[in-house]
Amino acid sequence: MKLSHISELSLLENIRSTFPRRSRNIRVGIGDDAAVIKKKDQNLIVTTDMMVEGIHFDLTFITPFQLGFKLISVNVSDIYAMGGKPSYVLLNMALRRNTTTQFLDMFFDGIKEAMHKYDTTLIGGDLSAANKEMSLSATVIGYGKKYIRRSSAKAGDRIYVTGNLGDSAGGLEILQRIQMHVPLDYERAKMKNASGIRTFHSRILRMGLSPETAAPLIRRHLMPEARNPEPFIPYATAMMDVSDGLQIDLTRLCKESKVGARIYEEKIPVSPELMKAAACLNATPLRLALSGGEDYELLFTAPPGKKVKAIYIGDVMEKGMVIISRSGRGKTFPAEGFQHFGNKKDR
């Protein structure tokens, strides 16, 4: 069945029954003009992020389930990047009239999976029709006793990331070559046959890759998982998530803090899978790690002398943006990465 065959009220009731969970802090939830939340003694942290078809996602590569999961993850990542704990979600959708209810059911399943992972509750949103490209956005509301900004890094601080970089960019490169959906955990369990998996294996092998190498990279792009900041909150001086690429995001952090940075090629964390895949992708692992984006690892600074369980990649300087090669030579690095209105190709 298509959306053109059901009413907006019917869709709203579907959403309300799909997401019945309520929190004791929610005074008014889905169905009214606004939600009402009661909370004491904490900072309210609010973010919103939009995903537009053809710019942020391509339905040739991503399934409705994966899309729903990713929409929540990228917003939760922003709450985490401020040191907060996500609690509530508002969902906004502009959908084509020929969108099927099967698509919506899988999309909502992905949202539910992510909301369960991050312990959040859907409290409302908005619905609209779209003539062409689908547009989706989520607003996530969180709380935190302490919040961490981009603007508090100081010269002498050390620079850290919470995990490997470039995997998502590598996964996108693979998807653009194989031109198909890749079923992941939940969807495999739902599949009645393994034809999709066999096709995936065949196309990956023709690229010269093994499925075991490609799958983690693809998963990182399709279903990224936001990194909980709790272990780093006590000593992080500045923090953000790596959504558009290390080079451009570190440049943003330094600009807000009015400082510079020196990072080291040999310290940039790259996964074994990306190392293997890069040659088949005609790319260098370092380029993907520096400018690929959508890894949603945390990038943060902390004073020297702290025992930080994260990956040290460099130091905050008074000024300048420099990367030190493995041979010890320094060069200025550009603010390369994803930019909505720049010359870099949209992902």
C-alpha positions in Angstrom: 0.0 0.0 0.0 1.2 3.6 -0.8 0.9 6.7 1.3 -1.5 8.2 -1.2 -4.0 5.4 -0.2 -4.0 6.3 3.5 -4.6 9.4 5.5 -2.2 11.5 7.5 -4.2 10.6 10.6 -3.8 6.9 9.8 0.0 7.4 9.5 0.1 9.3 12.7 -1.8 6.5 14.5 0.7 4.0 13.0 3.6 6.0 14.4 1.9 6.3 17.8 1.3 2.6 18.0 4.8 1.7 16.7 6.4 3.9 19.4 4.3 3.5 22.5 7.0 3.9 25.1 6.5 6.8 27.5 8.9 8.2 30.2 7.8 9.5 33.5 9.3 12.8 32.6 7.0 13.2 29.5 3.9 15.2 30.5 2.6 15.5 26.9 3.8 13.2 24.0 2.8 12.4 20.4 -0.4 13.9 19.1 -0.5 17.4 20.6 0.9 20.7 19.3 4.2 20.2 21.3 5.8 17.8 23.7 6.2 18.7 27.4 9.2 17.4 29.3 9.9 18.0 33.0 13.6 17.8 34.1 15.5 19.4 37.0 19.1 20.4 37.7 20.6 19.6 34.3 21.5 21.4 31.1 19.1 20.8 28.3 21.0 19.9 25.1 19.2 19.9 21.8 20.3 19.1 18.2 18.7 18.6 14.8 20.1 17.1 11.7 18.6 16.7 8.2 19.1 13.9 5.7 18.1 14.7 2.1 17.8 12.1 -0.6 20.5 12.5 -3.3 22.7 14.5 -0.9 23.0 12.5 2.3 21.7 9.1 1.1 21.0 7.1 -2.0 18.3 4.5 -1.9 20.3 2.4 -4.4 22.7 1.7 -1.6 20.8 2.1 1.7 17.8 0.1 2.9 14.9 1.7 4.8 16.0 -0.1 8.0 19.6 1.2 7.7 18.3 4.7 6.9 16.2 4.9 10.0 19.0 3.6 12.2 21.5 6.1 10.7 19.1 9.1 11.1 19.0 8.5 14.8 22.7 7.7 15.2 24.0 10.9 13.5 21.8 13.0 15.8 22.7 11.1 18.9 26.3 11.6 18.0 25.9 15.4 18.2 24.4 15.1 21.7 27.3 12.8 22.7 29.8 15.3 21.2 28.5 17.9 23.7 29.0 15.5 26.6 25.2 14.9 27.0 22.9 11.9 27.3 20.2 11.6 24.6 16.7 11.2 25.9 13.9 12.2 23.4 13.4 12.3 19.7 11.3 14.4 17.3 11.0 13.0 13.8 10.2 15.0 10.7 9.5 13.4 7.3 8.7 14.7 3.8 7.8 11.6 1.8 6.7 10.9 -1.7 3.1 9.9 -2.2 4.1 6.6 -3.8 6.2 5.6 -0.7 5.0 2.2 0.3 3.9 1.2 3.8 6.4 -1.6 3.6 9.2 1.0 3.2 7.8 2.9 6.3 7.6 -0.3 8.4 11.3 -1.1 7.7 12.3 2.5 8.2 10.5 2.6 11.6 12.1 -0.7 12.6 15.5 0.9 12.0 14.6 3.9 14.1 13.3 1.6 16.9 16.6 -0.4 16.8 18.6 2.8 17.2 16.4 4.3 19.8 16.6 1.1 21.9 20.4 1.2 21.6 20.6 4.8 22.8 17.7 4.5 25.3 15.7 7.3 23.7 11.9 7.9 23.3 10.0 9.3 20.3 7.8 12.2 21.5 6.5 13.8 18.3 7.4 15.3 15.0 5.9 16.4 11.7 4.8 14.9 8.4 4.7 16.3 4.9 4.5 15.3 1.2 7.5 15.6 -1.1 7.2 16.0 -4.9 10.7 14.6 -5.6 13.5 13.9 -3.1 12.6 12.5 0.3 13.7 14.7 3.2 14.1 13.4 6.8 15.2 15.1 10.0 15.4 14.2 13.6 15.6 16.5 16.6 17.2 14.9 19.7 16.9 16.3 23.2 19.4 15.3 25.8 20.7 16.4 29.2 24.0 16.8 30.9 25.4 18.2 34.2 28.5 19.3 32.2 28.6 20.3 28.6 31.7 20.4 26.4 32.1 22.9 23.6 34.5 23.1 20.6 35.9 26.4 21.8 37.8 25.4 24.9 40.9 23.8 23.6 44.2 25.3 24.9 47.8 25.3 23.5 49.5 22.3 25.1 46.5 20.1 25.2 46.7 16.7 23.5 44.4 15.7 20.6 42.5 12.4 20.7 40.1 10.4 18.6 38.0 7.4 19.9 38.5 5.0 17.0 39.5 4.2 13.4 38.9 6.8 10.7 38.1 6.4 7.1 36.1 3.2 7.3 32.8 4.9 6.4 34.4 6.6 3.3 35.8 3.2 2.3 32.4 1.6 2.7 30.8 4.3 0.5 33.4 3.7 -2.2 32.6 0.0 -2.2 28.9 0.6 -2.3 29.3 2.9 -5.3 31.1 0.2 -7.1 28.8 -2.8 -6.4 25.6 -0.7 -6.8 23.3 -2.7 -4.5 21.8 -3.0 -1.1 23.8 -5.0 1.4 21.6 -6.8 4.0 22.9 -6.5 7.5 22.0 -8.3 10.8 18.3 -7.6 11.2 17.5 -7.7 7.5 19.4 -11.0 7.0 17.1 -12.6 9.6 14.1 -11.3 7.7 15.2 -12.5 4.3 13.5 -15.6 2.9 16.4 -16.5 0.7 20.1 -15.7 0.4 20.1 -14.4 -3.1 21.1 -10.8 -2.0 24.0 -12.2 0.1 25.2 -14.3 -2.8 25.1 -11.3 -5.2 27.0 -9.2 -2.7 29.7 -11.9 -2.3 30.1 -12.2 -6.0 30.4 -8.5 -6.7 32.9 -8.0 -3.8 35.0 -10.9 -5.0 35.1 -9.4 -8.5 36.6 -6.2 -7.0 39.4 -8.3 -5.5 38.1 -8.0 -1.9 36.8 -10.6 0.5 33.4 -10.2 2.1 35.0 -10.3 5.5 37.1 -7.2 4.5 34.3 -5.3 2.9 31.4 -5.9 5.3 32.8 -3.9 8.3 33.5 -0.9 6.1 30.0 -1.0 4.5 28.4 -1.4 7.9 30.3 1.6 9.2 28.8 3.7 6.4 25.3 2.4 6.5 24.8 2.0 10.2 27.3 4.1 12.1 27.2 3.9 15.9 27.7 7.1 18.0 30.5 7.0 20.6 29.4 7.5 24.2 31.6 10.3 25.7 31.1 9.3 29.4 34.7 8.0 29.9 36.2 11.3 28.5 33.9 13.9 30.1 35.9 14.5 33.3 39.0 15.8 31.4 38.0 16.8 27.9 38.6 20.5 27.3 36.9 20.6 23.8 35.0 18.0 21.8 33.1 17.3 18.6 32.2 14.4 16.4 34.0 13.5 13.2 31.2 13.8 10.7 32.7 15.6 7.8 36.3 14.4 8.0 39.2 14.8 10.5 40.9 17.6 8.6 37.9 19.9 8.3 36.4 19.0 11.7 39.8 19.6 13.5 40.1 22.9 11.7 36.6 23.9 12.9 37.5 23.0 16.5 40.8 24.9 16.3 39.0 27.9 14.8 36.4 28.0 17.5 39.2 27.7 20.2 41.5 30.2 18.4 44.4 27.8 18.4 46.3 25.6 15.9 47.1 21.9 15.8 49.9 19.5 14.9 49.0 15.9 14.0 51.1 12.9 13.0 50.4 10.7 10.0 51.7 7.6 11.9 49.2 8.2 14.7 46.1 8.4 12.6 44.2 5.2 13.3 43.3 3.1 10.3 41.6 -0.3 10.4 43.2 -3.4 8.9 40.1 -3.7 6.7 40.6 -0.3 5.2 44.3 -1.0 4.7 43.4 -4.0 2.6 40.6 -2.4 0.7 42.3 0.9 -0.2 44.4 -0.7 -3.0 41.3 -2.1 -4.7 39.6 1.3 -4.3 42.6 3.2 -5.9 42.8 5.3 -2.8 45.3 5.7 0.1 44.1 4.9 3.6 45.4 8.2 4.9 43.4 10.2 2.4 40.2 8.4 3.4 41.0 8.8 7.1 41.7 12.5 6.9 38.9 13.7 4.6 36.4 10.9 4.3 33.9 11.8 7.0 30.8 10.0 8.5 32.8 7.9 11.0 31.2 9.6 14.0 34.1 9.0 16.3 34.7 11.7 18.9 37.5 14.2 18.4 38.6 15.8 21.7 41.4 17.6 23.5 42.6 17.0 27.0 45.4 18.4 29.2 48.8 16.6 29.1 49.4 14.1 31.9 46.0 12.6 31.9 45.5 8.9 31.4 43.2 9.0 28.4 41.8 5.7 27.0 41.6 7.0 23.5 44.0 7.4 20.5 46.5 10.2 20.7 47.0 11.9 17.3 48.7 15.2 18.0 48.9 18.4 20.0 47.2 21.8 20.2 49.5 24.6 19.2 49.3 28.4 19.5 48.6 28.6 15.7 49.0 26.8 12.4 47.5 23.5 11.1 50.3 21.1 10.4 50.5 17.4 9.7 53.9 15.6 10.3 54.7 12.9 7.7 56.2 9.5 8.7 59.6 10.9 7.6 59.3 13.8 10.0 58.5 16.5 7.5 55.7 19.0 8.3 53.2 20.5 5.9 50.1 22.6 6.3 47.0 20.6 5.8 43.8 22.0 4.2 40.4 21.9 5.7 39.2 19.1 3.3 36.1 17.2 3.9 32.4 17.2 3.2 30.9 20.7 2.7 27.2 21.1 1.6 27.9 24.2 -0.5 31.5 23.6 -1.4 33.1 22.1 -4.5 33.6 18.7 -2.9 31.3 16.1 -4.3 28.3 15.5 -2.0 28.0 12.0 -0.5 
